[in-house]
Amino acid sequence: MNCHHWARLAAVVLLVPGSYAAQAQGPASAPAAPLTLPQAWARATEYNKEILQQRQQVAISQELVKNRRSERLPRVPVRGEYAYLGALYGYEVNGGLRNPEAVKVPPSPHFFTTSVGAELEVYTGGRIKNNIATAQATVTLDEARLTLTQQDIHLRVAQTYLDVRRNLNYRALTESNVRESERRRRQIASLYKNGVVLRSDLLRAELQLSRQQLLLTEIGNNITLANQRLNLLMGAPEDQPNQPTEDILPPAVAGTYADYLRLAQGQAPELRIAGLQTNLSELRLAGTAVARRPQVGLFSDYSLNFPNRLTFPFVPQFYSFGEVGVRVSYNILGGLADRHAEKAAELAVERQRLAVEDALDDKREEVKTAYVRYHETLERIRIAEQSIGQATENYRIVNSTYFNQLALLTDLLDADNQLLQARFDLVTAQVQAATLYYQLQKALGQL
């Protein structure tokens, strides 16, 4: 069997119908379900684990608000006590611990008491009110963080969704290119059989085809990995096949940078979070003033006791005792003791105000970058479209001249690669533009 026959056999093995599609797609599986980007966002909002965690954090904060409000309710302590009374001895004042004299105790050495009371805070210097306000501010802050988490996840879903779509487009372009390469290989094989071209031309054509088939395998793997990431973001089974149907070309960005910056300043969750953190710091500062204020409360107590220890010797009888009154307390050293806590709270407020300005600077940069890069990518799309036209015409000319024996095969293969790359560049630029569009929407707080 000669070398020529071996080459033809290798080409047949490589080009079994559907072989490249099988390499790209892997084992047979369920057909992919159509999936739009809004559907992917909706599923992620409902099932994404990061969003679910933040949603639970909001619920935790809401429960803590209820806990703080319960501080306004009266406390009703119930107490019970039992004791076994030991021997009672008395000692002379000048005798020290020598010669103790036994003292008569009640016939029963058992002692018990039970009581029920009530305590109600009337004035706490604003402590309870401040605690409730702080807890409510924490809920609002966690809700803003939930919004930010949802928008972060939506952006990641959009990026992954577009990654799947980009690779699907790459695969379609490469499959078309493989069919064209196979047609060209058959033509070159015919020319070689007739002695018109050298065997090296046939080998180069087959090598070109093998490389494109390897590229299909890589693209198929990229689709599998991107699809897994998309499923994990949506909280779906990781092997669930998806067929993105959304157009990768985004809507036009019509406003100016100043317009978008104003929108971001009004609704971006990052800026809202920074403002809420400042408010929380101010509430904590206000809470440090509680120590300098008096505390006023009402109290009542009723107890049943045995034996009667209000007299001496103890009387073996039950007795009850009740009281009601007002309790006022004031820490005369409260201002001195808490001055460091108050100073730390003041510094925390100043620091958070700086953080608000820093967050605004970051937002300016984020909006400007997305806005400028988006328009830059639109220019890339325009140039890529022109390049496809030029590469198509160049391939047509070189293909014609090669088969008329007026050009080298290397020129033809270069032209083929340039055309495929130009088509890839257009898809890449379109996906980049769509990604930057969603980055801009996220920066504005609209994703």
Secondary structure, 3 states (H helix, E strand, C coil): CCHHHHHHHHHHHHCCCCHHHHHHHCCCCCCCEEECHHHHHHHHHHHCHHHHHHHHHHHHHHHHHHHHHHHHCCECCEEEEEEECCCEEECCCCCCCCCCEEECCCCCCEEEEEEEEEEEEEECCCHHHHHHHHHHHHHHHHHHHHHHHHHHHHHHHHHHHHHHHHHHHHHHHHHHHHHHHHHHHHHHHHHHHCCCCCHHHHHHHHHHHHHHHHHHHHHHHHHHHHHHHHHHHHCCCCCCCEEECCCCCCCCCCCCHHHHHHHHHHHCHHHHHHHHHHHHHHHHHHHHHHHHCCEEEEEEEEEEEECECCCCCCECCCEEEEEEEEEEECCCCHHHHCHHHHHHHHHHHHHHHHHHHHHHHHHHHHHHHHHHHHHHHHHHHHHHHHHHHHHHHHHHHHHHHHHCCCCCHHHHHHHHHHHHHHHHHHHHHHHHHHHHHHHHHHHCCCC
